[in-house]
Amino acid sequence: MAKLQLKVVSQERELIDTSVDQLTIPTVEGEITVLPGHIPLVTRLQPGELRYGSDKKFSMIVVSRGFLTVAPGNQVTVMVDSAVEEREISLAAAQKAVDRANEIVKFTSDQRERLKAEAELRWALLQVNIAQRSKHNRV
């Protein structure tokens, strides 16, 4: 059976370069699943959860905004500003980030600071969600 060659890169590093059966990722048009033989595609991504693997085992990565390309030959590239693999997420640290961002959102009157805190809150909540579901979370 054909496989996808998945590469995920952020501004900081290459996270993965591996063969997978499928991946599911949040685009600005909605969540999509890419399987081998998918038509060529370029689309924008929104922050969320990238799931990849096979029917038996999936891994997750929290991704920021970015782009997804599906090229002929089952070559899939995900390029994002930031990304965190599930095994790197600390539930305790993510929860602290949620609490800190909530405090800023509640008490700041500075619109710029509020928008930044809301973005940090969404990012931290994504990490909390994955960490709670992951067998690999570190406390």
C-alpha positions as a printed NumPy array, in Angstrom:
array([[  0.   ,   0.   ,   0.   ],
       [  1.222,   3.495,  -0.841],
       [  2.349,   5.842,   1.914],
       [  2.606,   9.6  ,   2.287],
       [  6.027,  11.112,   2.826],
       [  5.254,  13.724,   5.493],
       [  7.61 ,  16.534,   6.403],
       [  6.688,  19.057,   9.114],
       [  8.906,  22.112,   9.522],
       [  8.644,  25.185,  11.719],
       [ 10.774,  28.308,  11.822],
       [ 12.869,  26.686,  14.536],
       [ 13.416,  23.179,  13.148],
       [ 12.28 ,  20.178,  11.16 ],
       [  9.963,  18.209,  13.435],
       [  9.362,  15.106,  11.372],
       [ 10.216,  13.519,   8.041],
       [  8.501,  10.139,   7.916],
       [  6.192,   7.837,   5.96 ],
       [  2.568,   7.734,   7.134],
       [ -0.738,   6.27 ,   6.012],
       [ -2.674,   9.491,   6.548],
       [ -2.779,  12.884,   8.199],
       [ -5.554,  15.149,   9.374],
       [ -4.926,  18.869,   9.695],
       [ -6.909,  22.094,  10.289],
       [ -7.092,  24.367,   7.244],
       [ -8.777,  27.751,   7.013],
       [-11.602,  26.012,   5.113],
       [-11.963,  23.256,   7.726],
       [-10.239,  20.064,   8.787],
       [ -9.029,  17.78 ,   6.002],
       [ -7.593,  14.291,   5.853],
       [ -4.894,  13.512,   3.302],
       [ -4.481,   9.945,   2.072],
       [ -2.071,   8.474,  -0.497],
       [ -3.069,   9.493,  -4.01 ],
       [ -4.508,  12.857,  -2.899],
       [ -4.696,  15.464,  -5.641],
       [ -2.025,  18.189,  -5.574],
       [ -2.991,  20.917,  -3.137],
       [ -1.704,  24.091,  -1.512],
       [ -3.755,  25.486,   1.361],
       [ -3.417,  27.751,   4.383],
       [ -3.492,  26.265,   7.855],
       [ -5.032,  27.569,  11.024],
       [ -3.774,  26.774,  14.516],
       [ -4.829,  23.362,  15.7  ],
       [ -3.986,  19.693,  15.943],
       [ -2.182,  17.75 ,  13.223],
       [ -2.737,  13.982,  13.566],
       [ -0.645,  11.568,  11.532],
       [  0.07 ,   7.862,  11.434],
       [ -1.854,   4.722,  10.628],
       [ -5.122,   3.13 ,  11.677],
       [ -3.376,   1.577,  14.665],
       [ -1.196,   4.429,  15.983],
       [ -1.517,   8.17 ,  15.648],
       [  0.765,  10.939,  16.821],
       [ -0.16 ,  14.585,  17.29 ],
       [  1.496,  17.944,  16.809],
       [  0.117,  21.343,  17.802],
       [  0.606,  23.609,  14.778],
       [  0.283,  27.345,  14.29 ],
       [ -0.727,  29.115,  11.109],
       [  1.113,  28.021,   8.03 ],
       [  0.79 ,  26.147,   4.767],
       [  0.21 ,  22.593,   3.584],
       [  1.363,  21.33 ,   0.204],
       [  0.482,  17.976,  -1.295],
       [  2.691,  17.266,  -4.306],
       [  2.599,  14.421,  -6.823],
       [  4.236,  11.265,  -5.545],
       [  2.523,  11.526,  -2.134],
       [  4.912,  14.23 ,  -0.914],
       [  3.268,  16.263,   1.875],
       [  4.935,  19.291,   3.448],
       [  3.582,  21.246,   6.401],
       [  5.279,  24.625,   6.978],
       [  4.261,  26.5  ,  10.129],
       [  5.519,  29.321,  12.301],
       [  5.501,  27.155,  15.443],
       [  4.835,  23.54 ,  16.298],
       [  5.079,  21.306,  19.366],
       [  5.068,  17.522,  19.291],
       [  2.833,  15.791,  21.815],
       [  5.784,  14.193,  23.621],
       [  7.291,  17.661,  24.221],
       [  4.194,  19.077,  25.916],
       [  4.202,  19.494,  29.668],
       [  0.631,  19.507,  30.937],
       [  1.642,  21.48 ,  34.031],
       [  3.463,  24.137,  31.988],
       [  0.6  ,  24.397,  29.5  ],
       [ -1.914,  24.8  ,  32.326],
       [  0.212,  27.553,  33.876],
       [  0.272,  29.315,  30.499],
       [ -3.536,  29.075,  30.337],
       [ -3.872,  30.569,  33.838],
       [ -1.397,  33.362,  33.07 ],
       [ -3.123,  34.268,  29.779],
       [ -6.555,  34.215,  31.443],
       [ -5.333,  36.68 ,  34.065],
       [ -4.023,  39.059,  31.421],
       [ -7.251,  38.829,  29.404],
       [ -9.329,  39.563,  32.516],
       [ -7.378,  42.515,  33.845],
       [ -5.682,  44.32 ,  30.978],
       [ -7.119,  47.405,  29.346],
       [ -4.459,  47.464,  26.621],
       [ -6.02 ,  46.101,  23.412],
       [ -2.687,  44.916,  21.967],
       [ -1.815,  43.075,  25.179],
       [ -5.295,  41.508,  25.278],
       [ -5.014,  40.218,  21.684],
       [ -1.586,  38.739,  22.383],
       [ -2.867,  37.067,  25.567],
       [ -5.884,  35.641,  23.717],
       [ -3.578,  34.117,  21.085],
       [ -1.351,  32.666,  23.819],
       [ -4.454,  31.301,  25.557],
       [ -5.63 ,  29.496,  22.396],
       [ -2.12 ,  28.032,  21.87 ],
       [ -1.883,  26.85 ,  25.487],
       [ -5.385,  25.333,  25.383],
       [ -4.43 ,  23.32 ,  22.285],
       [ -1.423,  21.982,  24.176],
       [ -3.512,  21.148,  27.266],
       [ -6.028,  19.29 ,  25.099],
       [ -3.354,  17.165,  23.417],
       [ -1.423,  16.574,  26.639],
       [ -4.551,  15.299,  28.371],
       [ -5.185,  12.803,  25.572],
       [ -1.585,  11.773,  25.057],
       [  0.111,   8.789,  26.621],
       [  3.41 ,  10.653,  26.214],
       [  2.701,  13.791,  28.248],
       [  5.301,  14.946,  30.722],
       [  4.367,  16.659,  33.957]])
